[in-house]
Amino acid sequence: MSDSRPDLVIYGSPVSPFARKVAGVCIAKGVPYETEAVNVFDPPQWFRDISPMKRIPVVRDRSVAEAGVAGTIADSSAICAMIERKHPEPALYPADPMALGEALFIEEYADTALAMAGGLGIFRPIFFAVSKGQEPDVDKARDTWANQLPPIFDVLEARLDGREFFAGDALSIADITVACVLMQVSLVAETPLDRWPAFAAHFAAMQALPAIAEPYAAADTIIRKALPTRFDLT
């Protein structure tokens, strides 16, 4: 009997924006995958072995190895680059050198500046508290929305410069990453972007794509069980 399982397994959780980023790349490329949940707060030893930083996601390519470190890649950016090389169509990394550099910069900017502000400043103070039966730190979340995120949105608005995509003339890793990371905030709070019209239009367009919407829906189902409604941080 042939093995009908997909080659790629994403170890992690759809609640992670970085796991959703990898899933989004797979969906955009039509690459089959499955997700295996891992408790990142108390990971089993086999996961520690393949994720030296004990972070999600990690991807296993079963066509390389079914167990052990072989066939695994940690870090969402490294994973997405591997998937691009293995499944080059449709391309999510621009061919033009400058556009490629811009895509990689925006990916990194979203993975660091945007993820840290939105994750540490809004998602965790709200959802982590609620999941522990504690009062959410809405004051911290409101301060982050009012003071930490606007300069980041200013950068993204300027780099987008009214275009449909961040890098080149087609969907790229930059667009997928920004949307997945900002939607971490959307899981727990409203995200009005009226001050940044180009970025608002881009975000709305990305939310409508299956590559973004499907992984987000899985995360939203989990979050809504503990947090039925989103906070207004304005």
C-alpha positions as CSV (number, residue, x, y, z in Angstrom):
1,M,0.0,0.0,0.0
2,S,1.4,3.4,-0.9
3,D,1.8,6.1,1.8
4,S,-0.8,8.8,1.1
5,R,0.5,11.1,3.8
6,P,2.0,14.4,2.6
7,D,5.7,14.8,2.7
8,L,5.6,17.9,4.9
9,V,4.7,17.9,8.5
10,I,4.5,21.3,10.4
11,Y,5.2,20.8,14.1
12,G,3.6,23.6,16.0
13,S,0.2,25.3,16.4
14,P,-1.9,27.5,14.2
15,V,-1.9,30.0,17.1
16,S,1.7,30.7,16.2
17,P,2.0,33.4,13.4
18,F,5.2,31.7,12.2
19,A,3.5,28.3,11.9
20,R,0.7,30.1,9.9
21,K,3.3,31.7,7.7
22,V,4.7,28.3,6.8
23,A,1.2,26.9,6.2
24,G,0.3,30.0,4.1
25,V,3.3,29.3,1.9
26,C,2.3,25.7,1.4
27,I,-1.3,26.7,0.6
28,A,-0.2,29.4,-1.9
29,K,2.0,26.9,-3.7
30,G,-0.5,24.0,-3.5
31,V,1.9,21.9,-1.4
32,P,0.1,19.3,0.8
33,Y,1.0,19.4,4.4
34,E,-0.2,18.3,7.8
35,T,0.1,19.9,11.2
36,E,1.2,18.0,14.4
37,A,0.6,19.9,17.6
38,V,3.5,20.5,20.0
39,N,3.3,22.1,23.4
40,V,6.1,24.6,23.1
41,F,6.0,25.4,26.8
42,D,6.8,21.7,27.7
43,P,8.1,20.1,24.5
44,P,8.9,16.4,24.4
45,Q,12.6,15.5,24.0
46,W,12.2,14.5,20.4
47,F,11.1,18.1,19.6
48,R,14.0,19.6,21.7
49,D,16.3,17.5,19.5
50,I,15.1,19.0,16.3
51,S,14.5,22.5,17.6
52,P,17.6,23.7,19.4
53,M,15.8,27.0,20.4
54,K,12.7,25.1,21.4
55,R,10.6,27.2,19.1
56,I,7.8,26.5,16.6
57,P,7.5,25.8,13.8
58,V,9.7,23.0,12.7
59,V,9.0,21.2,9.4
60,R,9.8,17.6,8.6
61,D,10.1,16.4,5.1
62,R,9.2,12.7,5.3
63,S,10.7,12.2,1.8
64,V,14.1,12.8,3.5
65,A,13.7,11.1,6.9
66,E,10.8,9.9,9.0
67,A,12.5,10.5,12.4
68,G,15.5,12.2,14.0
69,V,17.1,15.5,13.0
70,A,17.6,14.5,9.4
71,G,14.8,15.9,7.2
72,T,13.9,18.7,9.7
73,I,14.3,22.4,9.5
74,A,13.7,24.9,12.3
75,D,12.8,28.6,11.9
76,S,10.0,29.8,9.7
77,S,12.2,31.8,7.3
78,A,14.5,28.9,6.7
79,I,11.5,26.6,6.2
80,C,9.8,28.9,3.7
81,A,13.0,29.2,1.7
82,M,13.4,25.4,1.5
83,I,9.8,25.0,0.3
84,E,10.4,27.7,-2.4
85,R,13.4,25.8,-3.6
86,K,11.6,22.4,-3.6
87,H,8.4,23.8,-5.0
88,P,9.4,26.8,-7.1
89,E,6.0,27.5,-8.7
90,P,4.3,29.9,-8.1
91,A,7.4,31.8,-7.0
92,L,7.0,33.6,-3.7
93,Y,10.5,35.1,-3.8
94,P,11.0,37.8,-6.5
95,A,13.6,37.1,-9.3
96,D,14.6,40.7,-9.5
97,P,17.6,41.2,-7.1
98,M,16.3,44.5,-5.5
99,A,12.8,43.1,-5.1
100,L,14.2,40.0,-3.5
101,G,16.1,42.1,-1.1
102,E,13.1,44.1,-0.2
103,A,11.0,41.0,0.3
104,L,13.6,39.5,2.6
105,F,13.9,42.8,4.6
106,I,10.1,43.1,5.0
107,E,9.9,39.4,6.1
108,E,12.6,40.0,8.7
109,Y,11.0,43.3,9.8
110,A,7.7,41.6,10.3
111,D,9.2,38.6,12.1
112,T,11.1,40.9,14.5
113,A,9.7,44.4,15.1
114,L,6.1,43.7,14.2
115,A,6.0,40.3,15.9
116,M,7.6,41.5,19.1
117,A,5.4,44.6,19.5
118,G,2.2,42.8,18.6
119,G,3.0,39.5,20.3
120,L,4.6,40.7,23.6
121,G,2.7,43.9,23.8
122,I,-0.9,42.8,22.9
123,F,-1.4,39.1,22.3
124,R,0.4,37.8,25.3
125,P,-0.9,40.3,27.8
126,I,-4.5,39.5,26.7
127,F,-4.6,35.9,25.7
128,F,-2.0,34.4,28.0
129,A,-3.7,36.1,31.0
130,V,-7.2,35.0,30.0
131,S,-6.1,31.4,29.4
132,K,-4.7,31.4,32.9
133,G,-7.9,32.7,34.4
134,Q,-6.4,36.1,35.0
135,E,-7.4,39.6,34.1
136,P,-6.0,40.7,30.8
137,D,-3.5,43.6,30.9
138,V,-5.6,45.8,28.6
139,D,-3.6,48.9,29.6
140,K,-0.4,47.4,28.3
141,A,-2.2,46.4,25.1
142,R,-3.6,49.8,24.6
143,D,-0.3,51.5,25.1
144,T,1.3,49.2,22.6
145,W,-1.4,49.9,20.0
146,A,-1.1,53.7,20.6
147,N,2.6,54.0,20.9
148,Q,4.7,51.0,19.8
149,L,2.8,49.9,16.7
150,P,2.2,53.2,14.8
151,P,5.9,53.8,14.0
152,I,6.1,50.2,12.6
153,F,2.9,50.8,10.6
154,D,4.5,54.0,9.3
155,V,7.5,52.0,8.0
156,L,5.2,49.5,6.3
157,E,3.0,52.2,4.8
158,A,6.1,53.9,3.4
159,R,7.7,50.7,2.0
160,L,4.4,49.7,0.4
161,D,4.1,53.2,-1.2
162,G,0.6,52.6,-2.5
163,R,1.5,49.4,-4.4
164,E,-0.5,46.2,-4.3
165,F,2.4,44.1,-3.0
166,F,5.5,44.9,-0.9
167,A,8.1,43.5,-3.3
168,G,7.7,43.3,-7.0
169,D,4.4,42.9,-8.8
170,A,3.2,39.6,-7.3
171,L,2.4,38.0,-3.9
172,S,5.7,37.3,-2.0
173,I,7.0,36.0,1.3
174,A,6.9,39.6,2.5
175,D,3.1,39.9,2.0
176,I,2.4,36.6,3.6
177,T,4.6,37.3,6.6
178,V,3.2,40.8,7.4
179,A,-0.4,39.5,7.2
180,C,0.2,36.5,9.4
181,V,2.1,38.5,12.0
182,L,-0.4,41.4,12.2
183,M,-3.3,38.9,12.4
184,Q,-1.8,37.7,15.7
185,V,-3.1,41.0,17.1
186,S,-6.4,40.5,15.2
187,L,-6.9,37.3,17.2
188,V,-7.5,39.3,20.4
189,A,-8.2,42.9,19.4
190,E,-9.7,45.0,16.6
191,T,-7.1,46.3,14.2
192,P,-8.3,49.6,12.6
193,L,-5.7,50.9,10.1
194,D,-7.4,54.1,8.9
195,R,-4.3,56.2,9.4
196,W,-2.4,53.9,7.0
197,P,-4.6,53.6,3.9
198,A,-2.2,51.7,1.6
199,F,-1.4,49.3,4.4
200,A,-5.1,48.9,5.3
201,A,-5.9,48.0,1.7
202,H,-3.1,45.5,1.6
203,F,-4.1,43.9,4.8
204,A,-7.7,43.6,3.7
205,A,-6.6,42.0,0.4
206,M,-4.3,39.5,2.2
207,Q,-7.0,38.5,4.7
208,A,-9.2,37.4,1.7
209,L,-6.6,35.0,0.4
210,P,-7.0,31.3,1.3
211,A,-3.2,31.2,2.1
212,I,-3.9,33.6,4.9
213,A,-7.5,33.0,5.8
214,E,-7.4,29.2,6.3
215,P,-4.6,29.0,8.8
216,Y,-6.0,32.0,10.6
217,A,-9.5,30.4,10.9
218,A,-7.9,27.4,12.6
219,A,-6.2,29.8,15.1
220,D,-9.4,31.8,15.6
221,T,-11.3,28.7,16.5
222,I,-8.9,28.0,19.3
223,I,-8.7,31.6,20.6
224,R,-12.5,32.1,20.6
225,K,-13.0,29.3,23.1
226,A,-11.2,31.3,25.8
227,L,-11.8,34.8,24.4
228,P,-15.3,35.1,22.8
229,T,-14.9,38.8,21.7
230,R,-12.0,40.9,20.7
231,F,-10.9,44.0,22.6
232,D,-11.2,47.6,21.3
233,L,-7.8,49.1,22.0
234,T,-8.6,52.6,20.7
